[in-house]
Structure formats: structure tokens, C-alpha cells
Amino acid sequence: MSNSIQEQYSPVAKFFHWITVLLIIAQCTIGWTMPDVDDLQSPEGLVSLHISVGLLILLVMLARLVWRLISPAPKPLHTRVTLTVIAAKFVHGGLYLLLAISPILGWMNAAERGWNLSFFGLMQLPAIFPANSDLLATIGDWHIASVWALLALIGLHVCAALYHQIILKDGTLTRMLPSSNR
């Protein structure tokens, strides 16, 4: 199936998609290599970077959502309502939701610890949750659970994209590739 220009994602949508991918890769790398936050009195080094990258992901997701409202995605190549179309809507919605919720939960967890937070050292961030609340462990657990749920949905998303590319050969994946112009 050929991809017309109307079936392509816009360059801005592609930018948001791929910058999000890069930020998630960076964030997971930082998250898995940073020291245990339970032993810290304040965010420093990789922990501070983790917080800033998380907030950058949140900002990118908010901008991406605004762009999506202004410039809707192209119609699916398969318009018949099937289980795969419903699953795709669920996964995309879940990705958007978790890419917003995970950073917010992380920010809440850091604020709850009483940490002074900054965005890449450029500006101080407000505490969005009271310090020393009884929910410290719970919010931290929710943050970690939301990240694992996000990674599971990313895995489903990647598998679906590869299924479309390798099995169906329908051009769905190529619509989001940076170099696709067809």
C-alpha cells in the first residue's frame, strides 16, 4: 500500500515521537544507573539529571498533546474497527497517559522528600506535594509501577510496529520514520 502525503505524520509529529523515544532511552539509562534515592538527602548528580529529564519528558508530552489537538494524526491505514484498532487506541492512549503520569509521580516523590528541585539548574521548581507525608513509599512505588507499565506498553507498541512492517507490509511503520516522504 502506498503512503500518500495525507497518510503521513507531519514533521512536527515525527519530531515529537522521536525526541520522546530518545528522552525515554536516556531517562531509563539514568534511572537504572543512578544511586538509590532512599539514601540521599538532596538530589545531586544522576538523580538531579533524572528529575530534570523527567520534567523535560512531561513538557514534551504536553507540547505533543497540544500539537495533536491542533494537527490530528492521519487516519489509520486500516479503518475497519477490529481488535487491533481498539488495541492500538488503548496503547496510544496509555502511552500518552503514562508519559505524563510517570514524571508527575516522580516530581511528587521528590517534593515529598523535601528536596529543593531545579530544572537542569536553570530554574527552581515548586514542590507539588507536601514534604514528609505518609505516602512517601506509596508515591515512590506508584512512580516505579507507572514506569514498568510504560515500558510494557512501549514493548507492545514496538511489536505492533514491527508486525505491521514485517508481516502486514502495510506501510504503517514508515509513516512515522523521520525520512519517510512518500
QUIUR-V965836 format. One record per pair of residues at least 6 apart in sequence whose C-alpha atoms are under 8 Angstrom apart, sorted by the first residue. I is the first residue (numbers start at 1). J is the second residue. D is the distance in whole Angstrom. If there is no record, write none. Layout:
((I,J,D) (I,J,D))
This chain:
((1,169,8) (1,170,6) (1,171,7) (2,171,7) (2,182,8) (3,171,7) (3,175,7) (3,182,5) (4,182,6) (5,181,7) (5,182,6) (6,74,7) (7,74,5) (7,75,7) (7,76,8) (7,77,8) (7,175,7) (8,74,6) (8,175,5) (8,176,7) (8,181,8) (8,182,8) (9,73,6) (9,74,6) (9,175,6) (9,176,6) (11,178,8) (13,64,7) (13,67,7) (13,68,8) (14,176,6) (14,177,7) (14,178,6) (15,178,8) (16,60,7) (16,61,8) (16,64,6) (18,178,8) (20,57,7) (20,60,7) (20,61,8) (23,53,7) (23,57,7) (24,57,8) (27,50,6) (27,53,6) (27,54,7) (30,46,6) (30,47,8) (30,49,8) (30,50,6) (31,46,8) (31,47,8) (31,50,6) (33,46,8) (34,46,5) (34,47,6) (35,46,8) (35,47,7) (37,43,8) (37,47,7) (41,115,7) (42,115,5) (42,116,7) (43,115,7) (43,116,8) (43,117,7) (48,117,8) (48,118,8) (48,120,8) (49,120,7) (51,103,8) (51,106,7) (51,107,7) (51,119,8) (52,118,7) (52,119,5) (52,120,5) (54,103,5) (54,106,8) (55,103,6) (55,104,8) (55,107,8) (55,119,7) (57,99,7) (57,100,8) (57,103,7) (58,99,7) (58,100,5) (58,103,6) (58,104,8) (61,96,7) (61,99,7) (61,100,7) (62,100,8) (77,170,8) (77,172,7) (78,85,8) (79,85,8) (88,157,8) (91,153,6) (91,156,8) (91,157,7) (92,157,8) (94,150,8) (94,153,7) (95,150,6) (95,153,7) (95,154,7) (98,146,6) (98,147,8) (98,149,8) (98,150,6) (99,150,7) (101,146,7) (102,143,6) (102,146,6) (102,147,6) (103,143,8) (105,139,6) (105,140,7) (105,142,7) (105,143,5) (106,139,8) (106,140,7) (106,143,6) (107,127,8) (107,128,7) (108,127,7) (108,128,6) (108,129,5) (108,139,7) (109,129,8) (109,136,6) (109,139,6) (109,140,6) (109,143,8) (110,117,8) (111,117,8) (111,127,5) (111,128,6) (111,129,6) (111,130,7) (111,131,6) (112,127,8) (112,129,6) (112,130,6) (112,131,4) (112,132,5) (112,133,6) (112,136,6) (113,131,6) (113,132,6) (113,136,7) (114,130,8) (114,131,5) (114,132,7) (116,124,7) (116,125,8) (116,127,8) (117,124,6) (117,125,5) (117,126,7) (117,127,8) (118,124,4) (118,125,5) (119,125,7) (161,172,7) (161,173,5) (162,173,7) (164,170,6) (164,171,7) (164,172,6) (164,173,7) (165,171,6) (165,172,7) (165,173,6) (165,174,8) (174,180,6))
